[in-house]
Each structure stands twice: as structure tokens, then as C-alpha cells.
């Protein structure tokens, strides 16, 4: 189709002015969004697809009309091309208008806290529709703008409520943090753990927003006072520790000096007890500064090790000597065991035993754990001789022999009385006398056997 020559100037009438968003492509895809609690459930409607031919026309003289609910409205004059191009031009302007609408809907859905500003822009856009130089479904746009304004008002209320709730939650959280900080500031705690926690509280505190300045300042003062109280207590604690470490350093230096004096002692038992006492004092002295404490401990332990090493060396030497003594004593026992035979020669056995005892004492000590063993062994030899001597004494004891003779005399006396009783015809009395004689005979036999056995 031949394009008519444009007229020199457009006809008088309303002229479209620039709008926000002009030049943005009208082919913007529909925004699909999920309902959000903060928007009151508002969801942006589907994209408006426009066909300008359905909503307006370009007259032969170039006048451009848009169809509204009230009929056709003249919106301008088109002299720059064909009627189709004119419809497309004003249709594009309508698409720009729809883009503004949909941008506002999307903003409300995503940023309900901006509802007041969105509502104002939507109201301005709605009021511009009666004079808008566009071709499209203005009634749908008008309806959508009305719904948007209503939704913005609802979202504004919801946003205020959410902001109030957020403020309450923020205040409650900072109150909880301030209370926790106060508890830390007043209680006995592990200083590092508590200090780390106070720093964590501060970091969390910085991220909490939405509280009015007056309330926030009051809560901050609580936290700040608690932190200052904690820092004072911690400073006092570590100052006291420093004083204690200084005292511990002085005390441990004195203990090291005493240990140096003791380390050369050879009074093993007494010095070992003294070192145990020093260790008890060392533990009670507390800790000096770490680098000093480690050096002092090394010096103290070196003195202690010097003494005990010397004691152990002598102990080992003595133990070796005692083992040799044990071997020598065992050799004596093996030698004299066959020579001490008191049952054959009591006097010779006594002489050998004395000889053994003299050599035994000359040898000296045996290991402590074998003392009883060797005491029992020599005691057995000594007991062998002693028993033999006791038996010999009992065998030659005049008193024992006299008792045996007295028992025999009693037996003879009772037998004589029994014979006399029998001669006198006193059989019962004779029987009793013989029973008594028999009893005394048993005692006499026992006495004689004892003497003979010895």
C-alpha cells in the first residue's frame, strides 16, 4: 500500500508527553510470583496482551480515536504513515502504560514495605487514564489499577504489622542479649569463653534492626555496662593472677636454691624426704609466668634428678655387693650343713656353728628381699644344734632320773601291799592295790623312756 504524504503539521488536540518507562519494550513477559504473607496474598495478574485494532481506529483525515466505555475519544492525529502504523504506534504507547502497571504490581509483590509510594504512583497513573493518548483496553487497566491501589493499602497495613512485629522481636532479642551479657558480667565464668560470647553477642547485636532510637539506646547501655563490668572483673582477675604469678616465681626460685643445696647430700633417706617436702611446696606455690615457670621447673627437676641418680647409683652398687654377699653366705651354708652333725658330735657341731656364725657376720648384708630367707636358713642349723643340746641335757638331768626312781619305788610299794592283802585274804583290796601299782608303773615307764630317748 502506498504511504500517504504526511501533512505539514498535526491537527490540534491532546499530545502525548513522555512517561516513566517510555521506550521499554511492550513485549515484557508476564510476572509469575508466589503469594507472600507480607503482601496480604496479592499476586500480580497475567500480562495484558493488546490488539490496538480492537480498541481504536485512525480516520481517513488522520484523527486517532480510542474506544472507551463512554464511546470514542479523540486522542490525536496521525500523519506520519498508514493507519495500521498509527494503530501500532498508539498500541505501543498502551503497552508502555501496561508495563508501568505491571512494574508497580511486581514491586508491591516483592516490596510491600513500599506500598505507600506504590499506591501514590498507581493513583497518579489511574487519574491519567481519561486523557491518555494510547489505544488499548483502558477499562482493564483502570480495574487493575484500582485493585492494585486496594492491595497496596492492605499490604501497607500488613507491612506496618510486620514492622511492628519485627520491632517487638528485635527488642525481645536485644533484651535477651542484654540480660545474658549482664549475667556474664556479674557471674564467675571462664574468661575466654565469656569474652568470646560477649563478642558474639555484639556481632549479633549489630545485625538487629528496626528498633526506635530511644529503646535501642537504653538496651545498648545495658549491654555496654555489662561488658564494662565484665572487662573490669576480668582485668582485676588477671591482675591478681599476675601478682600470684610473681609470688609463685619468688617462691619457686627459693625452692630451686634449696634443691641445689640438697642435691649433693648422701644422707639418702633424709634427703629423699626433704625432696618430697619440696615437691609438696612446689605444687602449693602456684604457677609463675609460663616461660619462667618452665625454666624454674627444669632447674628444680635437674637438681632432683641429680640427687636421685646418685642415690640410685649407690643403691645399685650396694645391691650388687649384697648379691655377692648372698652368694657367699649360701656357699657357707652349703659347706657347713654337712659338717654340723650334733647327733654324732655335739661339741664338734657347736664349734662348727660358732665358726659359721663368725664368718657369716664378716660377710655382711644380703639384699633386703632375701634377708628372711637367709635368717631362716642359718636359724635352721642353729636350731638343729640347740635341740641336740637340750636333748642331751634332759638325758643327763638328775631330777628326771630321780623322778623315774620314785615312780618305780611306788610300784614296788603297791605290789608289796597287794601281796600282803592277798595273804590276809583281802582279794578286793589286793586288786585295787595292783591297779594302783599298774598306774604308777605306766608313769615310771614314761619317765624312764623320756630319759632314754633324750
C-alpha positions in Angstrom: 0.0 0.0 0.0 1.3 3.5 -0.9 2.2 5.5 2.1 0.4 9.0 2.0 2.4 12.1 2.2 2.3 13.4 5.8 0.6 16.7 6.3 2.8 19.6 7.3 1.6 19.7 10.9 -0.6 17.6 13.1 -4.1 18.8 14.0 -4.6 20.5 17.3 -5.5 18.1 20.1 -4.1 16.4 23.1 -0.4 15.5 22.6 1.2 12.6 24.4 4.0 13.5 26.8 6.9 11.4 28.0 6.0 8.8 30.8 8.2 6.9 33.2 9.2 3.7 31.5 8.9 5.1 27.9 10.9 3.2 25.4 10.7 -0.1 27.4 9.7 -2.9 25.2 6.0 -3.7 25.4 6.7 -7.4 24.9 7.5 -7.9 28.6 6.7 -11.4 29.8 4.1 -12.0 32.4 5.5 -11.9 36.0 4.8 -15.2 37.8 5.2 -14.8 41.6 4.1 -16.7 44.6 1.9 -15.2 47.2 3.7 -13.8 50.2 2.3 -13.4 53.7 3.6 -9.8 53.9 1.6 -8.8 50.8 -1.7 -10.0 52.1 -1.8 -12.7 49.4 -1.5 -10.2 46.5 -0.3 -11.9 43.2 0.4 -9.9 40.1 -2.2 -10.8 37.4 -1.3 -12.1 33.9 0.2 -9.8 31.3 -2.3 -7.8 29.2 -1.9 -8.8 25.5 -3.1 -5.8 23.3 -4.6 -5.7 19.8 -4.9 -2.0 19.0 -7.4 -2.7 16.2 -9.9 -3.9 18.8 -9.7 -0.7 20.8 -9.4 2.2 18.4 -9.1 3.5 14.8 -7.3 6.1 12.6 -9.8 8.1 10.5 -9.0 9.0 6.8 -8.2 12.5 7.9 -5.6 11.2 10.4 -7.7 11.6 13.5 -7.0 8.9 16.1 -9.7 7.6 18.3 -9.7 5.1 21.3 -12.8 3.2 22.2 -13.9 3.5 25.9 -16.9 2.6 27.9 -18.2 6.1 27.2 -17.6 5.8 23.5 -14.9 7.0 21.2 -12.4 9.6 22.4 -10.1 11.7 20.1 -6.6 11.2 21.3 -4.5 12.8 18.5 -3.7 13.0 14.8 -1.6 10.6 12.8 0.1 12.0 9.6 3.3 10.0 9.6 2.2 6.8 7.9 -0.5 4.4 7.3 -3.5 3.8 9.6 -2.0 0.5 10.6 1.2 2.1 11.6 -0.7 4.7 13.5 -2.6 2.0 15.4 0.7 0.2 16.1 2.2 3.4 17.4 -0.6 4.1 19.8 -0.8 0.4 20.7 2.9 0.6 21.7 2.1 3.6 24.0 -0.6 1.4 25.6 2.0 -1.4 26.1 4.2 1.2 27.8 1.3 2.0 30.1 0.8 -1.7 30.9 4.5 -2.0 31.6 4.2 0.8 34.2 1.2 -1.0 35.8 2.9 -4.4 35.9 6.1 -2.9 37.3 4.0 -1.5 40.2 2.3 -4.8 40.7 5.6 -6.6 40.8 7.1 -4.1 43.2 4.1 -4.5 45.5 4.5 -8.2 45.4 8.2 -8.1 46.2 8.5 -5.0 48.3 5.2 -4.5 50.3 7.0 -2.1 52.6 6.9 0.4 49.6 3.1 0.2 49.5 2.5 3.9 50.2 4.7 5.1 47.3 3.3 2.3 45.0 -0.2 3.4 45.9 0.5 7.0 45.1 2.1 6.1 41.7 -0.8 3.8 40.9 -3.3 6.6 41.8 -1.4 9.1 39.6 -1.5 6.6 36.7 -5.2 5.9 37.2 -6.0 9.6 37.1 -4.1 10.0 33.8 -6.2 7.3 32.0 -9.0 9.7 30.9 -6.5 11.8 28.9 -4.0 9.0 28.0 -3.1 9.1 24.3 -3.0 5.3 23.9 -5.0 2.6 22.2 -5.9 -0.5 24.3 -8.2 -2.0 26.9 -8.2 1.1 29.3 -11.1 -0.4 31.3 -9.0 -3.4 32.3 -6.0 -1.2 33.1 -8.3 1.0 35.2 -9.7 -2.0 37.0 -6.2 -3.4 37.6 -5.0 -0.1 39.0 -8.0 0.1 41.4 -7.2 -3.5 42.6 -3.5 -2.5 42.9 -4.4 0.5 45.0 -6.6 -1.6 47.2 -3.9 -4.3 47.6 -1.3 -1.6 48.3 -3.4 -0.3 51.2 -3.9 -3.8 52.5 -0.2 -4.5 52.1 0.6 -1.3 53.8 -1.4 -2.4 56.8 0.3 -5.8 56.7 3.7 -4.2 56.4 3.1 -2.0 59.4 2.0 -5.0 61.4 5.1 -6.9 60.2 7.3 -4.0 61.0 5.7 -3.7 64.5 6.2 -7.5 65.0 9.8 -7.2 63.7 10.3 -4.3 66.2 8.9 -6.4 69.0 11.0 -9.4 68.1 14.1 -7.2 67.7 13.5 -5.6 71.1 12.9 -9.0 72.7 16.1 -10.4 71.2 18.2 -7.5 72.3 16.7 -7.6 75.8 17.6 -11.3 75.9 21.1 -10.5 74.7 21.4 -7.6 77.2 20.3 -10.0 80.0 22.7 -12.6 79.0 25.5 -10.0 78.9 24.5 -8.9 82.4 24.7 -12.4 83.7 28.1 -12.9 82.2 29.2 -9.6 83.6 28.2 -10.5 87.2 29.0 -14.2 87.4 32.1 -16.2 87.9 32.9 -17.6 84.4 35.6 -19.0 82.2 37.1 -15.7 81.0 38.0 -16.8 77.4 34.6 -18.5 76.8 32.8 -15.5 78.3 34.8 -12.9 76.4 34.1 -14.8 73.1 30.4 -14.9 73.9 30.3 -11.2 74.6 31.9 -10.6 71.2 29.4 -12.9 69.5 26.6 -11.0 71.2 28.0 -7.7 69.8 28.1 -9.1 66.3 24.6 -10.4 66.5 23.5 -7.1 68.1 24.8 -5.1 65.1 22.6 -7.1 62.7 19.4 -6.5 64.6 17.4 -3.6 63.1 14.0 -1.9 63.3 14.1 -0.5 66.9 13.5 3.1 67.7 16.5 5.0 68.8 15.4 5.6 72.4 14.7 2.0 73.1 17.8 0.9 71.2 20.0 3.3 73.2 18.6 2.1 76.5 19.3 -1.6 75.6 22.7 -0.7 74.3 23.5 1.0 77.7 22.6 -2.3 79.4 24.9 -4.3 77.2 27.7 -1.7 77.4 27.5 -1.6 81.2 27.6 -5.4 81.4 30.6 -5.6 79.1 32.4 -2.9 81.0 31.7 -4.8 84.3 33.0 -8.0 82.8 36.1 -6.3 81.5 36.8 -4.8 84.9 36.3 -8.1 86.7 38.5 -9.8 84.1 41.2 -7.2 84.4 41.1 -7.5 88.2 41.3 -11.3 87.9 44.3 -11.2 85.6 46.0 -8.5 87.7 45.5 -10.8 90.7 46.9 -13.7 88.7 49.9 -11.6 87.8 50.5 -10.8 91.5 50.1 -14.5 92.2 52.5 -15.5 89.5 55.1 -13.0 90.8 54.8 -14.6 94.3 55.0 -18.1 92.8 58.1 -17.1 90.9 59.8 -15.9 94.0 58.7 -19.0 96.0 59.9 -21.4 93.3 63.2 -19.6 92.9 63.8 -20.2 96.6 62.8 -23.9 96.2 65.3 -24.3 93.3 68.0 -22.8 95.5 67.2 -25.3 98.3 67.1 -28.2 95.8 70.6 -27.2 94.6 71.9 -27.4 98.2 70.3 -30.8 98.8 71.3 -32.5 95.6 74.9 -33.3 96.7 73.7 -34.8 100.0 74.5 -38.5 100.6 72.0 -38.8 103.5 69.8 -40.7 101.2 66.7 -41.3 103.3 66.5 -37.9 105.0 67.3 -36.0 101.7 64.7 -38.0 99.8 62.1 -37.0 102.4 63.3 -33.4 102.1 62.8 -33.5 98.3 59.3 -34.9 98.8 58.6 -31.9 101.0 60.0 -29.5 98.4 57.7 -31.1 95.8 54.7 -30.5 98.0 55.7 -26.9 98.4 56.2 -26.6 94.7 52.7 -27.7 93.9 51.3 -25.4 96.5 53.2 -22.4 95.2 51.0 -21.9 92.1 52.2 -21.0 88.6 54.7 -18.4 87.7 54.6 -16.8 84.2 54.7 -19.7 81.7 58.2 -19.1 80.2 59.6 -18.5 83.7 57.7 -21.4 85.3 59.1 -23.9 82.7 62.7 -22.8 83.3 62.3 -23.0 87.0 60.8 -26.4 86.8 63.7 -27.6 84.6 66.2 -26.3 87.2 64.3 -27.9 90.1 63.9 -31.2 88.3 67.5 -31.2 87.3 68.6 -30.9 91.0 66.1 -33.6 92.0 67.3 -35.9 89.3 70.9 -35.4 90.2 70.3 -36.5 93.8 68.1 -39.5 92.9 70.5 -40.6 90.2 73.4 -40.5 92.7 71.3 -42.4 95.2 70.2 -45.0 92.7 73.8 -45.5 91.5 74.9 -46.2 95.1 71.9 -48.4 95.6 72.8 -50.4 92.5 76.4 -50.7 93.7 75.2 -51.8 97.2 72.7 -54.2 95.6 75.5 -55.8 93.6 77.6 -56.1 96.8 74.6 -57.6 98.7 74.0 -60.1 95.9 77.7 -61.2 96.2 77.2 -61.5 100.0 74.2 -63.7 99.4 76.2 -66.0 97.2 79.0 -66.1 99.8 76.5 -66.9 102.6 74.9 -69.6 100.5 78.3 -71.1 99.9 78.9 -71.1 103.7 75.6 -72.9 104.3 76.3 -75.5 101.7 79.8 -76.1 103.3 78.8 -76.2 107.0 75.5 -78.1 106.6 77.2 -81.4 106.3 79.8 -80.5 109.0 77.3 -79.6 111.7 76.1 -83.1 112.9 75.1 -82.7 116.6 73.6 -86.2 116.7 77.1 -87.6 116.2 79.3 -85.0 117.9 77.5 -82.3 119.8 80.7 -80.4 120.9 82.1 -80.5 117.4 78.8 -79.3 116.0 78.8 -76.4 118.5 82.3 -75.4 117.4 81.4 -75.6 113.7 78.3 -73.5 114.3 80.4 -70.8 116.1 82.8 -70.8 113.2 80.0 -70.4 110.7 78.4 -67.6 112.7 81.7 -65.6 112.8 82.2 -65.9 109.1 78.5 -65.1 108.5 78.8 -61.8 110.3 82.0 -60.9 108.5 80.3 -61.2 105.1 77.8 -58.5 105.7 74.3 -57.8 104.4 72.3 -59.5 101.7 69.5 -57.9 99.5 66.5 -56.8 101.6 64.2 -59.2 99.9 66.4 -62.1 100.8 67.1 -61.3 104.5 64.3 -63.5 105.8 65.5 -66.4 103.5 69.0 -66.4 105.0 67.9 -65.8 108.5 65.7 -68.9 108.3 68.5 -71.0 106.8 71.1 -70.2 109.5 68.4 -70.4 112.1 67.6 -74.0 111.0 71.3 -75.0 111.6 71.3 -73.2 115.0 68.0 -74.9 115.9 69.5 -78.3 115.0 72.4 -77.8 117.5 70.1 -76.3 120.2 67.7 -79.2 120.0 70.5 -81.7 120.3 72.0 -79.9 123.3 68.6 -79.7 125.0 68.1 -83.5 124.5 71.5 -84.2 125.9 70.8 -82.1 129.0 67.4 -83.8 129.6 69.0 -87.2 129.2 71.6 -86.5 131.9 69.2 -84.5 134.2 69.4 -86.0 137.8 66.0 -84.7 138.6 64.5 -86.7 135.7 66.2 -89.8 136.8 65.1 -89.3 140.4 61.5 -88.9 139.4 61.7 -92.2 137.5 63.2 -94.0 140.5 60.5 -92.6 142.8 57.8 -94.0 140.4 59.5 -97.4 140.5 59.6 -97.3 144.3 55.9 -96.6 144.4 55.2 -99.5 142.1 57.2 -101.8 144.3 55.4 -100.5 147.4 51.9 -101.0 146.0 52.9 -104.5 144.8 54.2 -105.4 148.3 50.9 -104.1 149.8 48.9 -106.2 147.3 50.8 -109.4 148.2 50.2 -108.7 151.9 46.5 -108.2 151.3 46.2 -111.4 149.3 47.9 -113.3 152.2 45.4 -111.8 154.6 42.6 -112.9 152.3 41.7 -109.4 151.2 41.4 -110.1 147.5 39.4 -106.9 146.6 41.9 -104.7 148.4 44.7 -106.6 146.7 43.1 -106.0 143.3 42.8 -102.2 143.9 46.4 -102.0 145.1 47.6 -103.8 142.0 45.6 -101.4 139.8 47.4 -98.5 141.6 50.7 -100.3 141.1 50.0 -100.6 137.4 49.2 -96.9 137.1 52.4 -96.0 138.8 54.3 -98.5 136.6 53.0 -96.6 133.5 54.3 -93.3 134.9 57.6 -94.9 135.7 57.9 -96.4 132.2 57.1 -93.0 130.7 59.8 -91.3 132.9 62.3 -93.9 132.0 61.5 -93.7 128.3 61.9 -89.9 128.4 65.3 -90.2 129.9 66.4 -92.9 127.4 65.0 -91.0 124.4 67.0 -88.0 125.3 
